[in-house]
Amino acid sequence: MARVYVSSTCTDLKEHREAVRSAIRRLGHEDVAMEYYVAEDKRPVDRCLEDVRSADLYIVVMAWRYGFIPPGHETSITELEYRAALTAEVPCLAFVLSDEEAWPPKLMERSPKVDEFRDELTQKRIAGLFGSKDDLARQVAEGIQKWERQDRTVEAGVDWDAYRQAVVDRYRHVRLSVIAGAQHDRMARIPLLDVFVPQQLRSGRPHYDLPDEEGGGVPAPAEDSVAVLGRERKQVILGGPGSGKSTLFHASLLAISDVAGDDRWVPPSLQDLPLVLLIELREYVLLCSQDFVAYLIAGIWEKFNVRVGEAQLVDALHNGAVVFFDGLDEIFEPAARARVIEQFRAFTGRFPHARVVVSSRIVGYDESELGLAGFEHYTLLDFGLKEIREFVPSWYEHYTFEGDERDAAGLIRRITDNARLLELAGNPLLLTMMAVIYKHQDLPEKRWQLYERCTAVLLEDWDVKRKKIDSKELLPLDFRLGGEQKAEILQNIARTMVQERSGAGHELNAIAYLPLRRIIGDYLNVQYGKPPGEAQAIAVEILNHLRERTFILAETGDGVFGFVHRTFMEYFAAKHVLAEFTGKKADYGWLRESVFRAHWRADHWREPLLLLSAMVAGHGFPIREIVTAVASEPDLSALPFAARCLGEAGTVPAEDQEWATGLAHDLVEKAAAISPKAEFGRRPEYVAEVASALASLAGFVTISEATKRRIQKYRAASVVGDRIVGFQLELAIASRAERRRAALAGLGDEDEAVRRAAVASLDRESGDEEIYQAFVEQLRKERYVRVREPLITAIDRGWPGRHDVLEAIALRAHVETSIRHLEWVTEHLATAWAGDLNAREVVLGLAKYRRLSYYDTRVSVGRALVKGWASTPGFERFLLDRIGVRAGAQRGAAIRACAMVNLELLCGWFWQNPGDYNDLTTMLDGAGSADEVVAWLRSVARSHPHGRFRVMASLVLDHLIDHSTP
């Protein structure tokens, strides 16, 4: 840590000085300035000059004032400090306000001393010409980091163990656990890894769920998100609002950092427990950091109290550190987003051994931004019944208080008995809210109502209600400020964020302290008639109360605030617009033109508008006029979004039923009108939007016979892609029971792509015995590996431990012709069936089929045996038994596996039981150390009692020599 002295005039640069000092503290250094000397006995000028001489670095900031001249001196205290730094040879950085920057005349001095001092700093010591205070803070950070690189004495050994422990302390508990604790006398501190349930994900983006004319694009097999994380060096994780992107990062960060903790959630690719770092991109942009390295250096100090120098961090990144970049979707300003994307490319190029994982919402994400830079894309899937049944009991294990009557079993029954709730429960954030709300009341069936119930819990003064504390003890005001008033304040804040994207960098869900205080003060002025000065003073108290006791608003950076989850911001923004609408006496013209038509194209408005549609309908107002207005827009995606607005409302008056039926028909017709080759593949994405919109209407909108005939025309088309489109649309308009029947029938369809789509549709129905039997039966007869792999994955995920799948795999192994599929199966069994002895036999049995490459079979099977069963009791004895009694590929796989786990044992066995040439080469290939095997082969060639075995060893050694000679 270095001592950095900050010098400037005070009255004109107060905010700038604070910005500089914050930048210094973020970099882990001590800032020293005249503000600290008020209580000192020594005269400030003497103490200031002493501290300047003893500082490690001196920074001077100059605008248009010369400053105070102490008695007995002819120069200002600022210039005195500057001269003292030069005399003491303290490194100096000077920052001068640009001539082009507008500056208040009252803060400017017109004197020769000002011009002379500015000229000297500019010509001799300049580090930068600055404009705004944020620009100054950025330049100061860059200057300090450049100085650090030149002065290596600043960098000492970094304590990465202390960092890991600080990470564990910070992320140990669920961030939203305050929701669960708000209604009780004590906080519910819920351990994250105890309740974490990893989602499944699929490679690619969601709109690839629909195939093209060649049958491509059908969903890839679902995979466990933890198993995938970090598998490739560059990844993007996509998901909807509340889908668990950040939770996945936090759980993995925690599991990897807690060396002595629960290793279930350590990704397989990261089993060596590398250093893991997290960059919250919203905060990164707000802080105007120079680059990711600078941000990490500052953040590690500020958040974890661990000092790290640039060289040390760079070394860690070169040695394979993992960096999670969370929230690309929260950077909306085009220039800032473009800068971050370019920095991703530069970062991965500079640190080729680091693993980089980026998260983003799906809406608004352009795959080309990172796809061209070699990033692999994955999309998180909703929870299925299996995940719901895992999560709820584990959550209630920690969130159960004396007197509770509702339990996990009751919530699961409530969800599974209601199709609408089951759909909502697929979202991890909504499921968490359900688990909290259900403890105290029944569950609503619409998203906005769930948010309303949850925020009501967060805003209610439970200390007042349960402990009978006078509300004025918590917030001493001369007016009532209850949950309703707090909600109105939060609505104003959210609307400002969405409407203006205020805050440094103009980013979503971020607002600076002063604008935030002003919003609260304006509310008090209008609502309670408080004078501006008094309103601003009270606003400070209210802001602290909202931050400390409501758990909705949080300080996300130095002087920057945001909602604890973006979803709350979107909900309160929608509520604000609803209040405006009712205040305007249901002015549909305003709602239609100034809200929906004005904003529906903007990605950050999509969620608020969907919620607003449901709120408007939920308060008894018809929404036909709104939906029609959006649907009439010329954009291709206008009609599906309009239909989703109606679907979010979930209801339509009887007199509008015919209109809604026509809207559904228009959706299908519009999809039919788009050429399969149009707009560079835009059709599959659009059809996916149509299917989603139709599914949201199913259940309360009548689908006409004409629409059904149009879909059947798709189903009977000659082009594969059209037939799959028809199947997807057929599922979309069906009820849950009809969808299930259609998907079960689709398992036997003649089109391979339809069968894959059917598996994807039924994948969420974990635990259903009829579906399980249908899956196993199809697996026994399925010829195409692109269907077999999703089937195996779905069965093992939804019905783990059922041995029918092993029998079905073994049944078809003798006719298998795909090496890639065999490798996939062995890897899958080694992961999903690790430790199961029956699965071990199946894996070893896969090595014997001669229609496949003998060598490749040994390699993949041997590797899988070690991965899945090396830790099981008697594993080495099992391998030796197979080596002793079997010949061919199975023997080779066992030799390879034994060489990997216990080479010494294998050498001893072969000394007693001489093998042939293939045995020895397999042993050599499987061993981790070739030198060790070569040394043993030489001893065999020299002194083994069996002449034939000596010859075999010599031949292998000769082969090695021939292939190693250039």
Secondary structure, 3 states (H helix, E strand, C coil): CCEEEEEECCCCCHHHHHHHHHHHHHCCCEEECHHHHCCCCCCHHHHHHHHHHHCCEEEEEECCCCCCCCCCCCCCHHHHHHHHHHHCCCCEEEEEECCCCCCCHHHCCCCHHHHHHHHHHHHHCEEEEECCHHHHHHHHHHHHHHHHHHCHHHCCCCCHHHHHHHHHHHHCECCCHHHHHCCCCCCCCCEHHHHCCCCEEEECCHHHHCCCCCCCCCCCCCEEHHHHCCCCCEEEEEECCCCCHHHHHHHHHHHHHCCCCCCCCCCHHHCCCCCEEEEEHHHHHHCCCCCHHHHHHHHHHHHHCCCCCHHHHHHHHHCCCEEEEECHHHCCCHHHHHHHHHHHHHHHHHCCCCEEEEEEECCCCCHHHHHCCCCEEEEECCCCHHHHHHHHHHHHHHCCCCCCCCCHHHHHHHHHCCHHHHHHHCCHHHHHHHHHHHCCCCCCCCHHHHHHHHHHHHHCCHHHHHCCCCHHHHCCCCCCCCHHHHHHHHHHHHHHHHHHCCCHHHCCCCEEHHHHHHHHHHHHHHHHCCCHHHHHHHHHHHHHHHHHHHCCEEEEECCEEEECCHHHHHHHHHHHHHHHHHHCCCCHHHHHHHHHHHHCCCHHHHHHHHHHHHHHHHCCCCCHHHHHHHHCCCCCCHHHHHHHHHHHHCCCCHHHHHHHHHHHHHHHHHHHCCCCCHHHCHHHHHHHHHHHHHHHHCCCCCCCHHHHHHHHHHHCCCCHHHHHHHHHHHHHHCCHHHHHHHHHHHCCCCCHHHHHHHHHHHCCCCCCHHHHHHHHHHHHHCCCHHHHHHHHHHHHHHCCCCCHHHHHHHHHHCCCCCHHHHHHHHHHHHHHCCCCHHHHHHHHHHHHCCCCCHHHHHHHHHHHHHHHHCCCCCHHHHHHHHHHHCCCHHHHHHHHHHHHHCHHHHHHHHHHCCCCHHHHHHHHHHCCCHHHHHHHHHHHHHHCCCHHHHHHHHHHHHHHHHHHCC
